[in-house]
Amino acid sequence: MDNSIYTTLNRQSGLMAEMRSVANNIANISTTGFRREGVIFAEHVADLGGAEPSLSMASAEGRSITLTQGTLVQTGGSFDLAIEGEGFFMVQTPEGQRLTRAGAFTPSEQGILVTADGMPVLDPGGAPVFVPTDAGPVAIARDGTISVEGNPVGEIGVFVPRDPNDLVHAEGTRFAAAGGVEPFEEPAIFQGFLENSNVNAVAEIARMIEVQRAYEMGQGFLDAEDQRIRAVIQSLGKS
């Protein structure tokens, strides 16, 4: 197969990965705590030897996560929490501990603060957060301290990855930190608020159009190459 076809097919594969990423971003514009993702492309250059010029190919090698702050929306819910600035809540899942900015929590029947799908929220020490809801109104301070009638009864943990570049999208609005995490000493938690997705709808739609056009150009080149090769084969068959 011609090198130009290999190069174009590799490019098309990367553009498809980019299109899937953009489509996922658009689908989660209204998802609480969602973080925009993009595709990281890498260039590979091969020496063909002799007088041949080098061959350059681009491929999608990974994803980047945009950690820009989303807007905070007031809900008034006692267990709706949003973080301003740095930091993530930590939840315990069957796959391990996960970071999230989606703070729509609720107490379980056992009094454990959990996510909508029942995953326990963790304190700074990594233990589930207990909320005594039958003791009166619950107040949650900016530093995560939980109080009932002015008496501290627990604390919500806020963590940061040791290396933000090690953050990997695990599922939904949750992330795994391959390099580990550490408690964030000065969190800013707002009770009665939720953080919106940080996806810019206009920018994502513009990017989708750009990627689609680039893909169509590549497909047009492949179609033209296919017709050229067929024409050569037919010409050789007649001679």
Secondary structure as UniProt FT lines:
FT   HELIX           3..27
FT   TURN            28..30
FT   TURN            32..33
FT   STRAND          37..46
FT   TURN            50..51
FT   STRAND          55..65
FT   STRAND          72..74
FT   TURN            78..79
FT   STRAND          80..83
FT   STRAND          88..93
FT   TURN            94..95
FT   STRAND          96..100
FT   STRAND          106..107
FT   TURN            109..110
FT   STRAND          112..114
FT   TURN            116..117
FT   STRAND          120..122
FT   TURN            124..125
FT   HELIX           133..135
FT   STRAND          138..140
FT   TURN            142..143
FT   STRAND          145..148
FT   TURN            149..150
FT   STRAND          151..155
FT   STRAND          159..161
FT   HELIX           164..166
FT   STRAND          167..171
FT   TURN            172..173
FT   STRAND          174..177
FT   TURN            178..179
FT   STRAND          181..183
FT   STRAND          189..191
FT   STRAND          193..195
FT   HELIX           201..238
//
